[in-house]
Amino acid sequence: MTTANRIAYIDGLRFVAAGMVLLQHYFEHRTGFMMRVVTTLQPGVAGVALFFFVSGFIIPFSVSRGFNPIDFAIRRVSRIYPLYLVCLVPFGLYQLTGFGLAARPDFSSETWVAAALLLSEYVGEKPIIGAAWTLPLEFLWYGIFAAFASTGRSGVAAQLEWTIAGITLLALAFTMTTGLRVPAGRIFMLYAAVIGYKAFLLTEGSLSLRQFMRSIAIFAGLLIPSFYIAFSVHSHDRVPFAQALYPWLFSLALFLSVVLLPRVRNSAVLANPLTAYLGAISYSIYLIHGPTYDAVRSITWPTWTIPISVIATFVLASLTYQFVERRGIDLGRALSRRLKHRAPTLAVRHA
């Protein structure tokens, strides 16, 4: 399996994940057949889960030539933060001037500070960009991986797996003992990243298929009871157990089919230049699609809202990828080259 093919199909999965999130957000507040489909199947949840499976695959791939803590931190922050901050700018302009396509927002200074620090969900503030709720979890995954890669001399993936599985068991014991609801979905996003890590090792030949499938069995064996307790025993005000579980099982099945089946992995759908490009801009699509949809529906007829939103989202995502996201990545590379000597480069023994 070549590096180019691997990157192509992973980028293809990124686009699929972004597409499912768009499908959810574009139809869940409408009426008719598609609204019923997305509210029942929750493709947005499957898309977010798939993003974390893919992130788990990409992160160990990115340090294949060695892990330098400073380099890793700078590159991860420069990959995520610049685009996010730029996406906040229109909301600031709307609030200051009242000029823009969307309704004029009225966010407090506390809301802005929480949003800038990616803490809105954790300090009770209204999010400015709704999709950004996953970014703190993404950074948490980066931090956990970095901690284990920095201290582990061997078996980093196994250590991560047993740690997150242990946390899941503790969370199950806690909720059963105290009756307090634990956010199982958040825990399993981190767990999904670990499964993605194991998938990377499988494709590199560092992990056997039997070992990988054992990890999948443990993941699924913890996922089902955790979600049953979180969404059935305790109940969720909007999402029942089946609607919470099915998107995760679908996302897992999709990820496994790509990792395990060469025909799917190398199919024209995933491994082609257009899909790879759309996957490359998937982070821009993910952040931009919500505000773009809100802006478009405030100025156009309902019939045209979705097609115009799709076109506008892809155009804006291409521009922000080219002029913001890639510039941030380049800046991170330049900074890491300057500061790289301040920390040793480690050989990560994944397996």
Buried (B, 14 or more C-beta within 10 A) or exposed (E): EEEEBBBBBBBBBBBBBBBBBBBBBBBBEBEEEBBEBBBEBBBBBBBBBBBBBBBBBBBBBEBEEEBBBBBBBBBBBBBBBBBBEBBBEBBEEBBEEEEBBBEEBEBEEEBBEBBBEBEBBEEEBBBBBEBBBBBBBBBBBBEBBBEBBBEBEEBBBBEBBEBBBEEBEEBBEEBEEEEEBBEBBBBBBBBBBBBBBBBBBBBBEBBEEEBBBEBBEBBEEBBBBBBBBBBBEBEBEEBEBEBBBBBBBBBBEBBBEBBBEEEBBBBEEBBEEEBBBBBBBBBBBBBBBBBBBBBBBEEBEEEEBBEBBBEBBBEBBBBBBEEBBBBBBEBBEEBBEEBBEEBEBBEBEBB
